[in-house]
């Protein structure tokens, strides 16, 4: 805060007329010694004798000034250690205070005001606007901001992350909203734009170069630590934070983007254009729009393309979530092509599944037909394996299974029942029992079981032993009794045959 003029007059009078030393003036006027010395130095009047007392740092000042000239950003603590090793007797706190006076100040740099022609240039950058919670996922909310340098027309679009595909979507959306493309796009050291930089040598991201070739604009980097070269987009981001985003509520990113679009067309477009204060930004953009490059017939592809591995389960993982696939496509490498709305899964050039995209995490997004087909396949596979095993052990069982199937009996249940009898009675007994059931014209497992029981009773052999499970809980498992109607029907058939 500057001193009042009357205080400066008192300092000059007390020093030159009354010959008060600096310390006395500072004490009486309740000022700091440095403040009094500064006022006297600014007056440009000769001083009477030394303005300060000799200090212990004086013998070391040449060394200190030379060191600071060579290393202007050297910390006071390190400089104190160097001077202390050379015999300086002072304390570090006082030394730090003295060094602040002698440290060279950076020179202020003047900048030329940069002007561009209509339709010539746009400036692009990301702005970070916190995070959003989607289910169990916490994702960064990033604002893609592009500004036409002449009219100051803003394009604003929010995305969940600043990865390359969203960077491309921002460009495509800006060009579509403006109805054209400027000739030059300015970027700083964004990872989406610049892969590598050594001095003035730049290596742009190849995908960005493909985008530039598609729309025929020139990507151009700004110099390192030269934020003034893209100050229009920097100021636009601050303007968005203060005038649009601060205190705003929204349901989701789509709702926020709808509000941003209305704000850009409304308040942001009604402000004055800095290039021509007689025009609004919207009016200036109407003039600039005719100078933009025409857009190509097709938009640049912006889908996220990622190879994924399908394991033993019919799912592939993409962006923290699992998406179902047909069970015939497991155990192979597939490709995901994802937009902001859908996730397509491809096997080569064929699309094998399409899902709505989820930005949550640890979700299973399924199509019912995928799971149903897998369940049916498992049942059929189990029946086929049991059928092959049974027919290989007892070839006669093929005829019984064929007749049972013709009568509408469930094949899987019939196979399981016969396989259980095979394990309990053996091949020889079961083959004879199947022959008897076929001879009676009853191709049913219950008929085979009754035949086995009659043969056992006739031979007075004990019933087959059943091995109980080792675990006590499994031994005590309740058993649902089988209905006796089937046996009554079989007995009636036996009486009919006897008659």
C-alpha positions, 0 to 999 in steps of 0.5 A: 500500500503506498504511503500518503503524500504527507508522510513522504513529506515528513520523511524528507523534511526530518532527514534533510532539514532536521538531519534525523537518521533513518532509524529515528525517522522509522521509530517516530513515524512507526514505519519500517527502516526499508520503507524510509530508505525507499522514500529517500532513494526515490526522492533522488536527493543526496543523503548525509552519510551512510543510510545504514549501519555496517552489517556482518554480511557486507564482506560476503556481498560480492560472492552472494551477488555473483552466485545469485547472478549465476543461479537466480533461483538458488534457495536462501537456505543453500546460499546460507550454507555456502556463506556459513562455510566461508565464515559468515557469523550471522543467523539463518533467519536474518540472512534470509531477510537480507538475501530478499533485498539482493535477489535479482527480480525477473524482468517484466515482459511485454507482449504484442496483442495477437490478432487473427483473421476471420475463419483463420484460427481456433484454440483448443484445451481441456478444463477439469470440472471435478468428478461425478459419481455414477453408481459405484464409479467415480469419473472425472468431468472434463470440459472440451473447450474450443474458441474461434479466435476472431469472433470468440464463439465458444464450443463447450462439451463435457465428457467423462475423461480426457482420453483421445476418443473424447478429444476427437469427439470434441473436434467433430462436435465443434465443427458440426456446431459451427458448420465449418472448420478453421484453417489452424488449431492451436494446442499446448502440450496436451497428451492428446495432441503432442506425443513428444517434444524436444525444444522446437521439434514436435511429434503430434499424435498420429490420430490427431494428424489423421483428424487434421487431414480429414478436415484439412486444418493445420495443428499448431503447437504454442511455445513452451510457457507461452500461455498468452499465445492461446489466451483466448481459450484460457480466458474462455475456460475461466469464463465458463467456470464463473459464468456457467458452471459455478453453482449449477446442478444437473442430473447427468452429463447429457443434461449438463451438455444440454444446459451448456448448449443453451448457455453458449447460444444465449448469454455467451453469444450475447456478450460483446465481441472484443475484436469489434465492440459494436458486434455481439459474439453471435453476430461476429460468428455469423460473419466468420462462419462464411470464412470457415472451410467446408466440411467433408461429406462424412464425419471422422470416426470417433469410436473407441476401438479396443481388443479384448480377450474372451475367457471361459465365460461368455463375457468380455470386459471393457471400461470397468464392466462386463458385456455378454457375448454368444457362448460360441465366441468364448476363448478368443480375441475379439474387438470392442467398438464403443461410442458414448451410447453403445458398445459393439463387440466384433469377431473380425468384421462381424458384429456378434453383440450390441449393448447399451454402454454403462459408465458404472463399474463392475456391472454385467450387461447381458442380452437374455438370448446369450444366457438362454442359449448357453443354458440350453447348450449346457443341457443338451451337452449333458444329455449328449454326453450321457447318451453316448456313454449309455449307448456305448455301454449298452447298444440296446439302449439306443432303441429304448431312447428312440421310442421314449423320445417318440412318446415325448419323454424328456431325453435328458431325464431318461438318460440320467435315470438309465445311467443311474441304474447302470451304475447300481446294477451293472451292464449285464442286468441292465441290458436284460431289463431294457430288453424286457421293457422293450418287449412289453412295449413300455420304453420308460426307465420305470419299466426297466427299474421294475424289471430289475426288481423282479429279477433281483427278487427271483434270484433272491439277491440282496438289493444293491448297496447305495454309497452314502456321501461322506458329509453328514449334512448330505447324508441327512438331506431330505428325499422327495418320495416318488409318486406311485401312479407310474408303478400302478400304471405299469402293474396294470400293463402287466395284468393286461399282458397276463390276460 
